[in-house]
């Protein structure tokens, strides 16, 4: 990305007990996704939304 710009997009979320959940969307200022093991994920089960905070 040029000029330090970050992507802006809608992020669907279906975790109703997350602090950032609102009407099936994530309203966090930014999202962090990390792998469960080491540095790689091979499928969605290997990835974690580290932004999640329970209500």
The first five atom37 places (N, CA, C, CB, O) and aatype in JSON, in Angstrom:
{
  "aatype": [20, 20, 20, 20, 20, 20, 20, 20, 20, 20, 20, 20, 20, 20, 20, 20, 20, 20, 20, 20, 20, 20, 20, 20, 20, 20, 20, 20, 20, 20, 20, 20, 20, 20, 20, 20, 20, 20, 20, 20, 20, 20, 20, 20, 20, 20, 20, 20, 20, 20, 20, 20, 20, 20, 20],
  "atom_mask": [
    [1, 1, 1, 1, 1],
    [1, 1, 1, 1, 1],
    [1, 1, 1, 1, 1],
    [1, 1, 1, 1, 1],
    [1, 1, 1, 1, 1],
    [1, 1, 1, 1, 1],
    [1, 1, 1, 1, 1],
    [1, 1, 1, 1, 1],
    [1, 1, 1, 1, 1],
    [1, 1, 1, 1, 1],
    [1, 1, 1, 1, 1],
    [1, 1, 1, 1, 1],
    [1, 1, 1, 1, 1],
    [1, 1, 1, 1, 1],
    [1, 1, 1, 1, 1],
    [1, 1, 1, 1, 1],
    [1, 1, 1, 1, 1],
    [1, 1, 1, 1, 1],
    [1, 1, 1, 1, 1],
    [1, 1, 1, 1, 1],
    [1, 1, 1, 1, 1],
    [1, 1, 1, 1, 1],
    [1, 1, 1, 1, 1],
    [1, 1, 1, 1, 1],
    [1, 1, 1, 1, 1],
    [1, 1, 1, 1, 1],
    [1, 1, 1, 1, 1],
    [1, 1, 1, 1, 1],
    [1, 1, 1, 1, 1],
    [1, 1, 1, 1, 1],
    [1, 1, 1, 1, 1],
    [1, 1, 1, 1, 1],
    [1, 1, 1, 1, 1],
    [1, 1, 1, 1, 1],
    [1, 1, 1, 1, 1],
    [1, 1, 1, 1, 1],
    [1, 1, 1, 1, 1],
    [1, 1, 1, 1, 1],
    [1, 1, 1, 1, 1],
    [1, 1, 1, 1, 1],
    [1, 1, 1, 1, 1],
    [1, 1, 1, 1, 1],
    [1, 1, 1, 1, 1],
    [1, 1, 1, 1, 1],
    [1, 1, 1, 1, 1],
    [1, 1, 1, 1, 1],
    [1, 1, 1, 1, 1],
    [1, 1, 1, 1, 1],
    [1, 1, 1, 1, 1],
    [1, 1, 1, 1, 1],
    [1, 1, 1, 1, 1],
    [1, 1, 1, 1, 1],
    [1, 1, 1, 1, 1],
    [1, 1, 1, 1, 1],
    [1, 1, 1, 1, 1]
  ],
  "atom_positions": [
    [[0.83, -1.19, 0.0], [0.0, 0.0, 0.0], [0.86, 1.24, 0.0], [-0.94, 0.01, 1.19], [1.9, 1.29, 0.65]],
    [[0.43, 2.21, -0.72], [1.2, 3.43, -0.82], [0.78, 4.44, 0.24], [1.05, 4.03, -2.21], [-0.38, 4.46, 0.66]],
    [[1.71, 5.27, 0.65], [1.39, 6.38, 1.54], [0.89, 5.99, 2.92], [0.4, 7.23, 0.91], [0.29, 6.82, 3.6]],
    [[1.11, 4.76, 3.35], [0.7, 4.35, 4.68], [-0.81, 4.22, 4.85], [1.21, 5.31, 5.67], [-1.3, 4.16, 5.97]],
    [[-1.54, 4.16, 3.75], [-2.99, 4.01, 3.85], [-3.34, 2.59, 4.22], [-3.66, 4.41, 2.53], [-2.65, 1.64, 3.83]],
    [[-4.41, 2.43, 4.96], [-4.88, 1.12, 5.37], [-6.22, 0.84, 4.69], [-5.02, 1.04, 6.91], [-6.96, 1.78, 4.38]],
    [[-6.53, -0.41, 4.44], [-7.81, -0.74, 3.8], [-8.98, -0.42, 4.71], [-7.85, -2.21, 3.39], [-8.88, -0.53, 5.94]],
    [[-10.06, -0.03, 4.1], [-11.31, 0.18, 4.83], [-12.33, -0.76, 4.23], [-11.79, 1.69, 4.77], [-12.58, -0.73, 3.02]],
    [[-12.9, -1.6, 5.05], [-13.87, -2.55, 4.55], [-14.86, -2.92, 5.64], [-13.17, -3.8, 4.01], [-14.6, -2.73, 6.83]],
    [[-15.99, -3.45, 5.21], [-16.95, -3.99, 6.14], [-16.47, -5.37, 6.58], [-18.38, -4.07, 5.51], [-16.01, -6.15, 5.75]],
    [[-16.56, -5.66, 7.86], [-16.17, -6.97, 8.37], [-17.39, -7.61, 9.02], [-14.98, -6.86, 9.4], [-17.92, -7.12, 10.02]],
    [[-17.84, -8.71, 8.43], [-18.97, -9.43, 8.99], [-18.53, -10.13, 10.27], [-19.54, -10.45, 7.96], [-17.41, -10.63, 10.37]],
    [[-19.42, -10.16, 11.25], [-19.15, -10.83, 12.51], [-20.45, -11.46, 13.0], [-18.57, -9.85, 13.57], [-21.52, -10.85, 12.92]],
    [[-20.35, -12.67, 13.51], [-21.53, -13.36, 14.03], [-21.29, -13.81, 15.47], [-21.89, -14.56, 13.14], [-21.93, -14.75, 15.94]],
    [[-20.38, -13.14, 16.15], [-20.08, -13.45, 17.55], [-20.8, -12.39, 18.4], [-18.5, -13.47, 17.84], [-20.24, -11.33, 18.7]],
    [[-22.02, -12.7, 18.77], [-22.88, -11.71, 19.42], [-22.39, -11.25, 20.78], [-24.25, -12.27, 19.56], [-22.8, -10.19, 21.25]],
    [[-21.51, -12.03, 21.44], [-21.04, -11.6, 22.76], [-19.71, -10.84, 22.68], [-20.88, -12.82, 23.67], [-19.06, -10.64, 23.7]],
    [[-19.3, -10.41, 21.48], [-18.1, -9.58, 21.34], [-18.47, -8.12, 21.56], [-17.44, -9.78, 19.94], [-19.53, -7.66, 21.13]],
    [[-17.61, -7.4, 22.22], [-17.83, -5.97, 22.5], [-18.03, -5.16, 21.21], [-16.65, -5.4, 23.29], [-18.74, -4.16, 21.23]],
    [[-17.42, -5.59, 20.11], [-17.46, -4.82, 18.86], [-18.58, -5.26, 17.92], [-16.14, -4.95, 18.15], [-18.75, -4.67, 16.84]],
    [[-19.35, -6.27, 18.3], [-20.44, -6.78, 17.47], [-21.61, -5.81, 17.47], [-20.89, -8.17, 17.96], [-22.03, -5.32, 18.52]],
    [[-22.14, -5.55, 16.27], [-23.36, -4.75, 16.16], [-24.05, -5.12, 14.84], [-23.05, -3.21, 16.22], [-23.53, -4.84, 13.76]],
    [[-25.21, -5.74, 14.95], [-26.02, -6.08, 13.78], [-25.23, -6.86, 12.72], [-26.58, -4.82, 13.16], [-25.27, -6.51, 11.54]],
    [[-24.52, -7.89, 13.13], [-23.76, -8.77, 12.24], [-22.51, -8.14, 11.63], [-24.64, -9.23, 11.14], [-21.96, -8.69, 10.67]],
    [[-22.04, -7.01, 12.16], [-20.81, -6.38, 11.7], [-19.87, -6.1, 12.85], [-21.11, -5.09, 10.95], [-20.31, -5.91, 13.99]],
    [[-18.58, -6.09, 12.56], [-17.57, -5.72, 13.55], [-17.35, -4.22, 13.48], [-16.23, -6.49, 13.31], [-17.09, -3.68, 12.41]],
    [[-17.45, -3.55, 14.61], [-17.28, -2.09, 14.67], [-15.98, -1.7, 15.39], [-18.47, -1.46, 15.37], [-15.88, -0.59, 15.92]],
    [[-15.0, -2.6, 15.41], [-13.69, -2.27, 15.99], [-12.95, -1.32, 15.04], [-12.85, -3.55, 16.25], [-13.15, -1.38, 13.83]],
    [[-12.11, -0.47, 15.59], [-11.31, 0.45, 14.77], [-10.32, -0.3, 13.9], [-10.58, 1.44, 15.65], [-10.0, 0.14, 12.8]],
    [[-9.83, -1.42, 14.39], [-8.95, -2.27, 13.59], [-9.13, -3.7, 14.05], [-7.46, -1.82, 13.71], [-9.58, -3.96, 15.17]],
    [[-8.76, -4.63, 13.17], [-8.92, -6.07, 13.42], [-7.54, -6.7, 13.43], [-9.85, -6.74, 12.35], [-6.7, -6.39, 12.58]],
    [[-7.3, -7.58, 14.38], [-6.05, -8.35, 14.4], [-6.39, -9.82, 14.33], [-5.2, -8.02, 15.66], [-7.15, -10.33, 15.16]],
    [[-5.83, -10.5, 13.35], [-6.03, -11.93, 13.18], [-4.66, -12.6, 13.26], [-6.75, -12.26, 11.83], [-3.73, -12.2, 12.57]],
    [[-4.56, -13.61, 14.1], [-3.3, -14.32, 14.3], [-3.5, -15.82, 14.1], [-2.73, -14.05, 15.71], [-4.62, -16.32, 14.25]],
    [[-2.42, -16.54, 13.75], [-2.52, -17.99, 13.63], [-2.52, -18.64, 15.01], [-1.36, -18.54, 12.79], [-1.92, -18.11, 15.95]],
    [[-3.18, -19.77, 15.14], [-3.17, -20.51, 16.4], [-1.81, -21.13, 16.68], [-4.24, -21.61, 16.38], [-1.38, -21.2, 17.83]],
    [[-1.13, -21.57, 15.61], [0.13, -22.28, 15.76], [1.2, -21.65, 14.89], [-0.04, -23.76, 15.4], [1.01, -21.47, 13.69]],
    [[2.31, -21.31, 15.48], [3.46, -20.76, 14.74], [3.07, -19.54, 13.92], [4.05, -21.82, 13.82], [2.37, -18.66, 14.41]],
    [[3.54, -19.49, 12.67], [3.35, -18.3, 11.85], [2.37, -18.47, 10.7], [4.65, -17.86, 11.31], [2.2, -17.56, 9.89]],
    [[1.73, -19.65, 10.6], [0.87, -19.9, 9.45], [-0.46, -20.52, 9.86], [1.58, -20.8, 8.45], [-0.55, -21.24, 10.86]],
    [[-1.48, -20.23, 9.06], [-2.77, -20.89, 9.18], [-3.05, -21.57, 7.85], [-3.91, -19.87, 9.56], [-2.77, -21.01, 6.79]],
    [[-3.58, -22.77, 7.9], [-3.88, -23.51, 6.67], [-5.37, -23.49, 6.34], [-3.4, -24.94, 6.81], [-5.77, -23.84, 5.23]],
    [[-6.18, -23.07, 7.3], [-7.62, -22.92, 7.07], [-8.17, -21.99, 8.15], [-8.36, -24.31, 7.08], [-7.44, -21.57, 9.05]],
    [[-9.44, -21.66, 8.07], [-10.03, -20.7, 9.01], [-10.01, -21.2, 10.45], [-11.45, -20.39, 8.61], [-10.01, -20.39, 11.38]],
    [[-9.99, -22.52, 10.66], [-9.9, -23.05, 12.02], [-8.54, -22.78, 12.65], [-10.17, -24.55, 12.0], [-8.42, -22.83, 13.88]],
    [[-7.54, -22.49, 11.85], [-6.18, -22.2, 12.34], [-5.96, -20.72, 12.62], [-5.16, -22.69, 11.34], [-4.88, -20.33, 13.04]],
    [[-6.98, -19.89, 12.39], [-6.85, -18.44, 12.58], [-7.7, -17.98, 13.76], [-7.27, -17.69, 11.3], [-8.77, -18.53, 14.02]],
    [[-7.22, -16.98, 14.47], [-7.91, -16.43, 15.64], [-8.12, -14.93, 15.48], [-7.12, -16.73, 16.93], [-7.2, -14.21, 15.09]],
    [[-9.31, -14.47, 15.79], [-9.55, -13.01, 15.83], [-9.1, -12.53, 17.21], [-11.09, -12.66, 15.57], [-9.79, -12.72, 18.2]],
    [[-7.94, -11.91, 17.25], [-7.39, -11.43, 18.52], [-8.04, -10.14, 18.99], [-5.9, -11.23, 18.4], [-7.76, -9.67, 20.09]],
    [[-8.89, -9.56, 18.15], [-9.62, -8.33, 18.51], [-10.77, -8.62, 19.46], [-10.15, -7.64, 17.26], [-11.23, -7.73, 20.17]],
    [[-11.23, -9.86, 19.48], [-12.38, -10.26, 20.29], [-12.19, -9.88, 21.76], [-12.61, -11.76, 20.18], [-11.18, -10.19, 22.38]],
    [[-13.2, -9.19, 22.3], [-13.29, -8.89, 23.73], [-14.73, -9.2, 24.14], [-12.89, -7.37, 24.05], [-15.66, -8.64, 23.56]],
    [[-14.94, -10.09, 25.12], [-16.31, -10.4, 25.51], [-17.01, -9.2, 26.14], [-16.33, -11.58, 26.48], [-16.38, -8.37, 26.79]],
    [[-18.31, -9.15, 25.95], [-19.09, -8.06, 26.58], [-19.23, -8.3, 28.04], [-20.47, -7.92, 25.94], [-19.85, -7.5, 28.74]]
  ]
}
